[in-house]
Amino acid sequence: MYLEVFDRASEQLVSDYLIEGIELAALKELIKIDPAIEQYGCDVSIDDVPIIAAYVSDPVVVNLGFLYQIDFYREQ
């Protein structure tokens, strides 16, 4: 799973972060998504970014100029 960061203006990918140490179902519950619903990714509210950042080894920049998404099934 990856946290992906996009520039809000250009919608270009700015960075991505490997999410580790949490199972898919637990991550979905953490950000209030029904784990039974099958989906490949979702938008992440800026308020949830610090919660997800706890499972990322690199520092995550929270910026109103960015859009955040989780890709649940992306391979490296």
Contacts in CASP RR format, 6 or more apart in sequence:
PFRMAT RR
TARGET T0000
AUTHOR 0000-0000-0000
METHOD contacts of the structure
MODEL  1
MYLEVFDRASEQLVSDYLIEGIELAALKELIKIDPAIEQYGCDVSIDDVP
IIAAYVSDPVVVNLGFLYQIDFYREQ
1 18 0 8 1.000
1 19 0 8 1.000
1 24 0 8 1.000
1 27 0 8 1.000
1 70 0 8 1.000
1 71 0 8 1.000
1 72 0 8 1.000
1 73 0 8 1.000
1 74 0 8 1.000
2 16 0 8 1.000
2 17 0 8 1.000
2 18 0 8 1.000
2 19 0 8 1.000
2 70 0 8 1.000
2 71 0 8 1.000
2 74 0 8 1.000
3 16 0 8 1.000
3 17 0 8 1.000
3 19 0 8 1.000
3 44 0 8 1.000
3 49 0 8 1.000
3 52 0 8 1.000
3 53 0 8 1.000
3 56 0 8 1.000
3 60 0 8 1.000
3 68 0 8 1.000
3 69 0 8 1.000
3 70 0 8 1.000
4 13 0 8 1.000
4 15 0 8 1.000
4 16 0 8 1.000
4 68 0 8 1.000
4 69 0 8 1.000
4 70 0 8 1.000
4 71 0 8 1.000
5 13 0 8 1.000
5 14 0 8 1.000
5 15 0 8 1.000
5 16 0 8 1.000
5 17 0 8 1.000
5 60 0 8 1.000
5 61 0 8 1.000
5 66 0 8 1.000
5 67 0 8 1.000
5 68 0 8 1.000
6 12 0 8 1.000
6 13 0 8 1.000
6 14 0 8 1.000
6 66 0 8 1.000
6 67 0 8 1.000
6 68 0 8 1.000
6 69 0 8 1.000
7 14 0 8 1.000
7 65 0 8 1.000
7 66 0 8 1.000
7 67 0 8 1.000
8 64 0 8 1.000
8 65 0 8 1.000
8 66 0 8 1.000
8 67 0 8 1.000
9 65 0 8 1.000
11 67 0 8 1.000
14 66 0 8 1.000
15 61 0 8 1.000
17 53 0 8 1.000
17 56 0 8 1.000
17 57 0 8 1.000
17 58 0 8 1.000
17 60 0 8 1.000
18 56 0 8 1.000
18 57 0 8 1.000
18 76 0 8 1.000
19 27 0 8 1.000
19 52 0 8 1.000
19 55 0 8 1.000
19 56 0 8 1.000
19 70 0 8 1.000
20 55 0 8 1.000
20 56 0 8 1.000
20 57 0 8 1.000
21 55 0 8 1.000
22 30 0 8 1.000
22 55 0 8 1.000
24 35 0 8 1.000
24 72 0 8 1.000
25 35 0 8 1.000
27 52 0 8 1.000
27 55 0 8 1.000
27 70 0 8 1.000
27 72 0 8 1.000
28 34 0 8 1.000
28 35 0 8 1.000
28 37 0 8 1.000
29 35 0 8 1.000
30 51 0 8 1.000
30 52 0 8 1.000
31 42 0 8 1.000
31 44 0 8 1.000
31 48 0 8 1.000
31 51 0 8 1.000
31 52 0 8 1.000
31 70 0 8 1.000
33 39 0 8 1.000
33 42 0 8 1.000
39 72 0 8 1.000
40 71 0 8 1.000
40 72 0 8 1.000
40 73 0 8 1.000
41 69 0 8 1.000
41 70 0 8 1.000
41 71 0 8 1.000
41 72 0 8 1.000
41 73 0 8 1.000
42 69 0 8 1.000
42 70 0 8 1.000
42 72 0 8 1.000
43 67 0 8 1.000
43 68 0 8 1.000
43 69 0 8 1.000
44 52 0 8 1.000
44 68 0 8 1.000
44 69 0 8 1.000
44 70 0 8 1.000
45 68 0 8 1.000
46 62 0 8 1.000
46 64 0 8 1.000
46 68 0 8 1.000
48 68 0 8 1.000
49 60 0 8 1.000
49 62 0 8 1.000
49 68 0 8 1.000
50 60 0 8 1.000
50 62 0 8 1.000
52 60 0 8 1.000
52 68 0 8 1.000
52 70 0 8 1.000
53 59 0 8 1.000
53 60 0 8 1.000
53 62 0 8 1.000
END
